[in-house]
Amino acid sequence: LHYVPSSLNEDEETEITLQHPVAGKWVYLCKGRGRQPSEMKFTEAAAAVAQSSSNLIQFKNPLKHPINVSVVLEDIKPTTDEDCFALINGFQGTVEMPAFSEMDIAFLFSPHRM
């Protein structure tokens, strides 16, 4: 059994019934509660100097209602005036994601020096 919450801080319940002529009836009561998401896993990008590589980060709305997601590219450790990262197709801003939908956030990594 793999539980994926569809709400936050609300109890979600289901019942699973297995039935067999010899083994009888087995009833499992399942209960879970969604928590706030934690930090996402690290995504590493690599490219040769003066070359580019495109990469994807996949985001899923696990909730049973639409959510607004802000997509912002932020340079945490600026090293030069030249940006090494860029969102592909100018994808930046707030996006409404339907319930249970997935979104690929494509970005480009183009290092200018080692």
ABEGO torsion letter per residue (X at the ends): XBBBBABBGBBBBBBBBBBBAAAEBBBBBBBBBBBBBBBBBBBBBBBBBGBBBBBBBBBBBABABBBBBBBBBBBABBABABBABBBBGGBBEBBBBBBGBBBBBBBBBBBABX
